[in-house]
Amino acid sequence: MIACKRLPIFGVAILVVSASSVLAQNQYIGYVYPAGAQQGATVAIRLGGQRLTYATDVVVTGEGVSARLVDYYRVMNNQELGLLRQQLKELKKKDATLSDAMTTKMMFFELPARVEPPEVKGVICPACGSLNPPGATVCSDCNARLPKQQNPQPGAAKANSAPPTSAKEAAKRKLIERIQRVFAEDERQPAVRAHGEIVFAEVTVAPDAKPGRREIRVITQRGISNALPFYVGQVPEVARKPMKICRKPVLGKEHLAQRKRPPEEEEVRITLPCTTNGQIAAGEVNRCRFRASKGQRLVISVKARDLVPYVADGVPAWFQAVLRLYDAHGKEVAYNDDFRFHPDPVILFEVPADGEYVLVINEALYRGRESFTYRITVGELPFLTSIFPLGGPAGKPVKIEMNGWNLEKATLAPPPKGTSPGHHLIAAASGKRVSNYVPFALDTLPECLDKEPNDEASKAQKVNLPVIVNGRADRPGDWDVFEVQGKAGETLVAEVHARRLGSPYDSFVKVTRADGKVIALNDDHYDVASGLNTDHADSYLMVKLPADGKYYVHVGDARRHAGKAYAYRLRISRPQPDFELRLVPSRIVMPSKKSTSLTVFAIRKDGFDGPIRLAFKDLPKGLESPGATLAAKKEMAKLAVKTTLTEMAKPVNLTIVGSAKVGDREIVHEAVPAEDRMQAFLWRHLLPAEKLPALVYNPSHRPPADRIRPLIRDEDRPKEGSRTLRQRSVSTYLRQIKRLYQEWLLTDKFANRQIASIEARLIR
C-alpha cells in the first residue's frame, strides 16, 4: 500500500523534470537502420534524428565494434532546395565543368554506401514465387512456364553509365549524384519532424566481438545524442532498401501519404540461417522467402519493440510486429504476435516438408514509419524459452535447468564468481553459437526450493526468515504456501520476482493468520526501476504482524497458468532497507566554463526513507561537483557539475554513486543513467543506458571555412538592373548560398553568379 501511494508522486516528479531536461537533451536520434551487423562484417547504417548539426562521430559501446562517420544530411529550407535545383540543372549541361579544387574534393568525397539486399540471380516463377536457375523455361516446383529473360539491346544502356572520360567528368557525376541524393531523402511534410536529419555511418564488427545488445550514439560539436540499441549478430545478414522519411497523412486522404515502392521490393530471398533487416511503412507487408528441409527446427525471432521501445504518439506505443509463416501452397502454418508478455513475436517451427516457405511481417494496426525497424533471425539456432531457478546465491555454484529449442549440445552457466548481486543476463552456448539472453538474479539471502505438496496451509512448507524461495506453478490453479513464525509488531515483506526475470508467471500474494484470515494481499506492483517493462505483474507487500504466532504466505498465478516456464523467486523477510538510483538525462553536455545539473531519482525499497549522499566518482581534471544530498523521504534531487574547460576533444564516461546509512551498515550503489521517455501520450518511463558520457563544447564554435570563393570578375557582373533590394532583405539568402558553397554543393561559377545577381540589385 505504501508503494502504491508513492507512485503518483513519482510520476508527477518525472513529468516536472522532463520539461527542464529537454534543454539538456538537444541531440536526439529516433532510429538506426539497420540496427545490427554480423560478427566480422562492415555495414553502412543511417541514424535519423534532430539537432545533429556538426556531427563528428558515431560511437558504439563494448569491445570489438567501431563506427566511422561518413556524411550528414540536414533539413534544408525551400530556398536552399531551389538553389540546388538550379545547380543540378546547370551541371547536367554538357559544357558544365568544375574547378580544379572542386574536382579534387569530389574525387575524394565519400558518398554513403547504399543499403540494399543482394541481387537475385535466376528466374522467379510468377505462379509460386520459386527461384529457378538462369535460362530455365519451366518452374522446378510447380511446372509453370517461366517468362523469357530479356537480353539488353545493344546501345540500350544509358549514356551516363559509360565510364567517365576524365577526372573532371567523374567529379561532376559524383556531385550530381550527391545533390540527387539530397533530393531523394527530402520530405517537405514529414510525419515525424524529429527524424528529418540523417547521419550516415559505417560500423565494423570484429569476428570475435561478443554477440548481443550494444548501444549507439551520435556525437556532435555541441552535444551527445541519446542511446539506441545496436545488435551484434552471429549469422549472415541482409537489409532491405531504407525508407525515406514518411509523409504526414491527411485525414481522409491517408493513401496519398503511403510509400510507393515497386512490387519486387515487397519480398526478399534469403538462405538460412539469416537475419533480415527492414522497415515498415503504413499499410505495408514485407515478405521473406527461404527454402527449408523436413525436420529442421527453426527459430524465427523478431526484434522490433526492442529497437525503439516507446513511441510517444501511438497506441500501442511501439512497433507491434505480427508474424505469419506460409508454405509453398500459400497455407498459413504458423502465427505469432508476441512471445508471452514480450511484444516481439517468436515462432518455433518444425519443418513438416521440404520446400519454400514465405515469412510475412506487418504491424498489427498497419501503422508504419521510418522508425518502425525490425530484425528477423531465422535458422536452427539455440533458443532459451525458460530456465530454472531464476536466480541463485551470489558467489556459490548453481545448477540451472534450461528449456528451449536446439539445446542438445548447449551448456548454460551462471554469472562468473565475483559478480555482484542483482539481475544479470546469461545465454546458452552451443559450439560457436550463443542463444538469446535471459535474466538471472543473484542475491545474498539464504535460498531454498519450493517443495510439493504445499497447496494449502495444512501442508505449508516451513521456512526460516529471511529466505528466497525458488518455485514454479506445476499445474493450473497451483498455490504454494509457506509457513513462517512472527511476533506482534514485526514487519513482514513478501516480494515476487518473475516478470522482471523473464517469466510469464503472473503472481498474486496474500498473507493469512493461522485461522485463515487474510491480513495483506497484492496482485501487481509498479516498479519504476523496470523501465522497459509495461506489464508489472510481480507482487509486493509489506505488512505489520498483529500478534505472535504462525503466518502463511500464499503465492499463485493470477491467470491460473502453469508449466516449466512459470517460475518465480519469492522473498520472505523482514524489511531489507535499500534503494536504487536513476539519473536523467543519460549524458552530460556543458558549454565552455559553465555548469549544468542532472536529476537523480531514488527508488526506495522496503520502507527506506533516509537521506542519500550523491557524488561523482573520480571526476577528471577540469570537472567539479560539490555533490548533493537527496533528503530523507524525498524521491528526487539535483546534482550539479561545472567545468573550467573550454571544450573536450571527445566525451568521457562518468560515474555517480549514492551512499546511505541503515543502522551500522552503509549502502553504496551506482546511479544508472536513463532517458525519460513517453509512452502513448501519457505514461513515462526511465529507460536505462549503459554509460554516462560527458562533453564540454565551445558554443562559439563554427566549422572553419575550408573553401575560398574566387573574386567575382567585373565582366561577370550584370550590367543593367534596377536596384530595389536592401541588404537586410537578402542577408539570409546570401548566408544560405555561402553555407551551401562551404558544404561543397555549389560550384564557384554558380555561387558567384547568384551573389553577383543580388549585389547588382542592392540599393547603395
N, C-alpha and C positions, 0 to 999 in steps of 0.2 A: 504493500500500500504506500509506503514512503516513496519508493521508486516511481510509482505512478503519479504521485503529486509533483514530483520534481520534473517530470517530462515536459509539461507545458512551459515551465520556466526556462528549461534548457533550450527548447525550440525557439522561444522568443529571443533568447540570447543570440542564437545563431542568426536570426533574421536581422537583429540590430547590427551585429558585427559585419554582416555581409555587405551593408552599404559602405562602411568605412574600409572594407578590404578591397573593394573594386579598384581603387586607385593603386593599390599595391599589386594588382594582378592584370596590368595592362596588356602584356603579351599573352596571346591565347591561341591554342591550336584545338580545333574541333574534331579532326580525324587525321589518320595517317593511312596511306594506301600504297602498296599492300602493307599490311600490319605485321609482317614477319618475313623470314627468309630461312632457307635451309642451311644447315651446317656446311661450311666450305664454299658458300655461294656469295656472289656480289650482285646486288639488285638495286634498281632505281626505284625510289619512292617519292611520294608527294605528301606534303602536310598542308592542310587548309586551315586558315585561321584569320586573325586580325591583329593590327598593330605590330607587325613583324618587320617594319621598315628597318633598314640597316642590319639585316640578318648576317651573322658572322660565322655561325657554327651550328651543327646538329650533334647532340650527344646521346649516347645510349649507355645505360647502367650495366655494370657487370663486366667481367673479363671476356676477351675473345670476340668482341663486337666493336667495330669502329664505324664512324659515319663521316661523310665529307659533303659539305655544302656545294651545290652545283649552280643554282640560279634562284632568283626570287622574282615573282610577278606581283606587282602591286595593283591596286584598283585604280584605273585611270578615269579621268572625267571625260565628258563628251568632246571638249576642245582638244584634249590630248589625242584622243582616238581620231578626231578629224585630221589632225596633223599627220598622224601615222598613215591614215588612209591616203592622203595626198602623197606622202613619201613613197608608199608602196606603189602607187600608180606610176610615179616617176621612175622608180627602179625597174619596173617591168619594160620600160622602153629599151630598145636595142642599143641605143647610143649612150645609155646611162653608165657612168663609171664611178669608181670610188677612189678616194685619195690614197696615197701610199700608207698613211697612218691607219686609215680605216681598213684597208686591205690587210695589213699586218694584224690588227686587232681581231678581225673576223676570222682570219686563218687559224688563230689560236683560241678563238672563243669556243667554249664547250656548250653545245645545246643539250638540254636534259634528254637522257635516253628515254626512248618510248617504252611504255609498259603495254605489252600485248601478248596473247597466247602464241605458242609456236604454230607455224604454218602447217596445215593438214595436207599431206601428200597422198593422193588417191582419188577415187570416185565415190561420192556419197550416194547411196541409194535413196531416191525420193520416196519410196514406199515404206521402208522400215528404218531408214537412217543409218544402216550399216556402212562401214568404210571398206571399200574394195581396192585391190591393187590398181595402180595406174594402168590404163589400157583395157581394163575389164569391161565386158559388154553386158554380162548378166550377174546379178547380185548373188553372192555365195550363200546368203542366208535365206532369202525369200524367192529367188529365181526371177525377180522382176528385171525387166530390161533397163539397163543403165543409160543415162544420157551420154551422148557422144562428146568427148572432150574437145574443146575448141582450141585449135592451134593459133597462136598470134600471127596476124598477117604481116608480111614484110613491110617495114616502114610505118607500122601502126603505133609504135612506141612514141611517146611524147618527145618533142624536141628537147625539152628541158631535162629529160633523163639521160641524154647523151653526156659523156664526160666533158667537164669544162675545158675550154681551150687555153685558159691562162689562170694565174693566181687571182687576178682581179675579178675574173668571171666567177671563179669558185667562191670568192669572198662575197660577191654581190648576191649569189644564190643563197648563201648562208644568211645574209642579212634579210633577204626576202622571206626565207623560211622563219626566221626569228620573229619578224613582225606578224607574219601569218599565224604563228602560234599564240601570240598575244591576243589576236582577234578570236582565235578558236577557243580560248579559255574565258573570254569576257562574257558576262551576262549583265545586262543593264538593269534587270528587275529580278534580283536573286531572291529565292525563298528564304535563305539564311544569310544575311549580310556578314555575319561573323565568320563565314567560311570563304570570303571573297579573295583574300590574299593566298598565294600559293608559294611554298618553299619546296624546291626540288633538291633532292639529296641522293647520295649513293651510300649504301650500307654494305659493309663487308663482314662476313661471319667466318670465324676461324673453324677449321674442320673439327677441332676438339672443344669448341665452345659448348658450355653446358646448355642442354635444351630446356626450354621453358620460357616463362614470362620475364621480360625486361621492361624498362621504362625509357621513353624517348622524349627529348625536349629540344626546343629551338632557342638558341642564344642570339641576342641582338646586341647592338651597341648600347641599347638603352634598357635592357632587361632580360628576363628569363621567362619562358612560357611555362604553362602547366605541363604535367607529365601525362603521357598516354601509353597504353600497353604496346609492346612490340615483342613478338614471339620468335624464338629460335626453334625451328622445326628440324625433323630428322629425315624427312622423305623429300623427293623431288617436288618442286612447286611450279604451278602455272598461275598467271594472273590475267584476268580479263582486261580489256581496254578500260582505262579510267573514265569516269564521268566528268563532264564539266559541271560547274555549279548549277543546281536546278533553278528553274524559273518559278517565280512566285505565282501560285494558282489564283485565278479569279473565280469567285463563287458563281456557279452555273456554267463556267467555261473552263473547268479543270482540265479538260482534254487538250486544250491549247498549250498547257504547261508541261505535258508529258514529253519524255525524251523520245526523239525519233532515232531509231537505230535499225540497221539492216537486219533481216531475219537471221543471217548466218552468225550474228553475234549473240543470239539467244542461247546457243549451245556450244560447249567446248568438249573436246575429246581428250581423255587422259588415259594413262597407263598406270595401273596400280603397282605399288602404293603411291599416293599423290596427295598434295594439298592444293586446293583451288582457292584463289583469292578473287573476290568480286565485290561489286557494289550493287545495290538495289535502288532503282528509281520508282516513282509512284506508278502503280498498275503493272509492274513488271514481274516476270517469272524467268528465272535463269535455270538452264538445264546443263547437266554434266553427264556425258555418255562414256561408259567403260565396259570392258569385257571381263567377265569373271567365270570361274570354273566351279563345278559342282563340289560341295563340301567345304569351300572356303568359308571361314568365319570372319566376316567383315565387320570392322568397327567404323561407323560413319559418325563423326563428331563435328559439331559446329562451334565456332567462336564468333558470336555476333554481339550479344549484350556485353560479353567480357571486354570487347574492344572499345566501346563507348557506353559506359554503364548507365548514364542517365541522359534523358532528353527533357529539357525544361518545358517544351511546348507541345507535348503529346501524351496520349493515354492509350496503351501502356507507355511508360516513359523510357522506352528503349526499343531497339530493333527486335521485334518478336518474330524470330525465324520459324518457318514451318518447312519440314522435310517430307517429301514423298518419293518412294522408290518404285519404278515400274520395270516390268520385264520386257522382253523383245516383242511381246504381243500387245503391249500397252496396258496390261493388267497391273493394278496397284498391289504391290506385295509387302510394302512396309510404310508406316507413317509415324511421325512423332513431331510434337510441337514444344516439348520441353522434357528435360530429364529430371524426373521427380519434381523438386521445387526449384531447380535451376531453369531459368528461361531458355537457355541454349539447348536445342534438341540433340539427342544421340540415338542412333539406330544400331542395334546389334542384330546382324542378319547372317544366317547360314544359307549360302547359295544353294538353291534346290536343283539347278540345271545349268549346264554350260550355255553361254550366250552373252548377248549385250544387255546391259541394264542402263536405265536413264534415271538419274537423280535430279529431282526438281526442288528448288528452294524459292520461297517467296515470303513476303511479310504478311503476318496474319490478317491485317486490315488493308493490305495492298498499298500501304504508305511507302514512301521512299524519299531519299535524298542522298547527297554525296557522302554524308557521314554514316549511312547505313552500310557499313563494310562488313565483310564476313570472311572467315577461313573455314573451309570444309576439308577435313582429312579423312581419306578412305584407304583402308588396307587391312591386312591381317596383322594388326598391331596389338601389343598388350594394353589392356584397359581394366582399371580397377573400378568395380561397382560398389564395393564396400570393404571395410576392414573391421577387425575386432581383436582386442578392445580399441576404443577410440583414443586411448592415451595410456600413460604409464608413469611410474615414479622416475623423476629425473636422476640420472646417473646410475640406474640399475637396468639390467637386461630385461627385455620384454619380448615374448613370443607373440607375433602378430599373425592372425588368421586373415588371409586375403581371398576375396571372391571377385570374379570377373571373367574376361574373355582373353584367350591366348596367353594364359599364365602358366602353362605346363612346365616350362623351364625357367620361370621367373623367380626371383628372390626379392624379399622385402625386409628392410632393416629399419629400426627406429632411428631417430636423430643420434648423431655420434655422442659419445661420452663427453661430458663437459658442456653440453648445450644447456642454456638457461631455461628455467620453467617458462611455460607459455605455449602458444599454438605455433606449430611448425609444419612445413609441407614435406611429405615423403612420397616416393614413387617406387614402383617395382621395376627391376632391371631384368631384361631377357636378352642375353647376349649384348649387342650394341644398342638395342632398342630400350627406351625408357617409357614407362606408361604415363598416363595422366597423373598429376599430383593431387594428393588428398591431405586434409589436415590431420595432425596428430598432436595431442596435448601432453605436456609434461608438467608434473606438479610435485610438491614436496610433502603432501599429506599421505598418510597410510592408505593403501588401496586394497580392494577385495573384489571378487566376482559375485554376481547375482547367483543365488543357488535356489533352484526349484525343488519342491513346491513351496511357494511363498505368496500365494494369491490372496490370502486373507489374513486378518490379524491373528487368528488362532494358529496359523502356520508361519508367522512372520519370521524373517531371518534376523537374528540378533547381531547388532553391530555396535562397536565402541566408537565414541566420538574422539577426535574427528576422523572422518573416513570418506573416501571416494569409492562408490560402487560402480563397477563396470557391468552393465547388463544390456538386455535387449528383449523386445517383445517376441516371444516364441510362437504365439498363436493369436488370432484376432480376439480382442477383448481381454488380453492378458494384463493382469495387475501384479506388480511386485511390491511387497510390503516389508518394511524394515522396522524392527523394534529398537528403541533407544531409551535410556534412562535419563530423566531430567529432574531438576529441582525448581521449586517455586521461585519466580523472578528471573530465572535464566532465560537467555535469548537463544532460540534455535534457528539455524539457517538451513534451507534446503534449496539447492540450485542445480538445474539440469543443463548440461552442455550436450546438445545433439545436433540441432540445425547448424550451429556455429562450427560444428566439426564435420559437416557434410552428410549427416544422417537425415533420412526422411522422417524420423520419429517426431511426432507432434505431441509433446509432453503435457501432462496435467498432473499437478502435485497437490496433495492435501495432507494435513496433519490431524490426527484424531487422538482423543484420550483413550484410556483403557475401556471406557464404557461406550466407545464408538462415536461420541460427539465430535463433530468437526470444529476445530479451533482456528484453522487457517487453510486457505487454498489459493491456487493460482494456475492460470492456464498459459497466458502469453506474457512475456516480459520484454519491454523495449530496451535494447542495448545500443546506446549511442556509439559505442566503440566499434560496432559491427557495421561499418559504413556501406559495404556492398550488399548487405542483406536487407530485403524488404519484407521477408516473411519471418517475423520474430516469434517463433513458435516455442522457444525454450522457456521453461518456467523458473520462477524465483519467488521465494517468500522468506520473511523473517518474522518470527512470532515470539512473544514473551509467554513463557510457560506459567500456567495459573497455579500449579501445585506440584509437589513431589510425586514421582511415580513413573509408570511406563507410558511412552508415547509411540505412536505408529506413523511412519512416513509412507504414504502410498504414492506410487508413480505408475502411470499408464498412458497409452496412446489415445489422444482425444478422438481420433478418427477410427479407432479400433482396427488399425492396420498392424501387420506383423510380418516377420521374416528375418533372414540373416542380416539384411541391411538396416533394420530398425534398432540400432544400438544407441546407447546413451551413457553418459557419465553423470552420476548423481552425487553431489557433495552434500553431506550432512555434517554440520559442525556448529560450534559456537561462532559468533561473528569473527571474521578474519579481516579486520580493517585494512583497506588498501585503496589504491587509486590508479588510474591511467591518465595520460595526458595526450591531448591533440592540439596542434598549433596550426593556425591559419594565417596567411597562405603557406603553401609548401615551398616558397622561395622568398629570399630577401633581396630587395633591389633598393639601392640608395643613390641619390645624386651626390656629387663631389662634396666632401666635408659636411654632410648633412646627417640626419638621423631618421629613423623610422621605427615602427613598432609592430609586433606580432600579437595576435590574440591567442592566449593559451586557455584551453578548456580542460577542466578537471572532471573526470568521470569517477565519482566517488563510489566505493563499494562497501557493503556490509556496515553501513552507518558511519563510516569515517567522515568526520566533519572538521578536522583540524586544519591549521594553516599549512601551506606547501611553499617551500622556498624554490624559486626558479632562477636558473643561471645558465649561461653558456659555458661549454666545456672547451678549454684550450683555444680561446679565440686567437686568430692570427694577428700579427702586428698590423696596426692601423685600424683595428676594430675594437670598440669598447662597449661595455654594457654594465650598468650598475646592478643588474639583476632585479628581481621583483619578488613580492610575496603574494600568493593567492590566499586571501584572507579566509579564516575559518568559516565554514558553511557556504562559501561562495563557489561559484562554478566557472568563473571567468576572470581573467586578469590580463593586463597589457604588459608586454616585456619590450623595453626599449633597447635599441642598439644604435650607436653612432660611429662615424668614421672620420679619420683625419686624412684619408687618401683622396686623391683627385680622381683616380679610376683604377680598375683592375684589368689586367690583360685577359684573364679568364675567371670563371666562377670558382669559388672554393666551397667545399661541403662543411657545414657546421653541425654541431650537436647541442641540444638543450636538455638539461636534466632537471628533474624536480625531486626534492627530498622532504621528508616529513618524519616526525617523531610519533610513534604509537607506543606509549609506555616507555620501556627502556630500549625498544627496538627502533632503528632508523630504517626507513623505506626509501629507496632511491630508484627512480625509473627515468628512462629516456623518453622525451616527448616525441610523438610520431607526427611528422609533417602531414598535412591534409589540405584538401581543397573543398571549399564549401560549394556543393552542387545542388541544384534544384531538380526535383522530380515532379513532373506532371503539374506544373503551375503553382504548386503549394509546398509540398514536402521538401525538406532539405536534409542533406547527408554530408558527413565529413568523410570524404574519400581519402584513404591513406596513401602516402607516397613513400618511396624508398629512401630518398635523400632530401636534404635541406640545402640547396645551393644558394650562395650569396654572391652578389655582384655590385660593385660600385661603378657608376658610369658618370661620364662628363656630359652634363646637359647641353653644353655649348658645342659638342662635337658635331662636325659636318664632314662627310667624306671629302677628302682632298680632290680638287679638280685635276684629273689625270689627262685632260684633253684641252688644248688651247685652240680656240676657233681663230682661223685666219682673218685678217682685216678685210672689210668689205671694200672692194675697189670702187672708185668713183664711177667707172663705166658700167658697173653692175647695179648702181642705184637708179630707181625710177626718176626720169627727168621731169615728168609732169604729175600733177595730182593736187587735189585740194587738201589743205591742212586743217582737218576737223577733229583730230584726236588729241586728248590730253594725256599727259604722262601717267597719271594715276588710273586712268581708264584702261590702259593697256599693260600696266606693270605686271599683273597676274599672268597675262598671256605671254609676255616676254619671259617671265620666270619658267613657264611651262616649256617653252621652246628650249631654253637653256638647260633645263633638267633632262629633257629627252635627249638633248645633244650630249650631255655628260653620261647618259646611260648608253651611249653608242647606238642609238636608234635612228638618228638623223645624220645625213651626210653634211659635209661642210657647205656644199653648194646650196642644198635645200634650206639649211638653217640660216645662212646668210641672206638668201633671197627673202625669206619670211621676215627677218628682222629689218632688212632694208626697206621692205614694203611698208612696215609700220612706221619706221623712223621718217620716211618721206611724207607721212601724213600727220606727223606730230605738229602741234601748234608751238612755234618757237617762242 
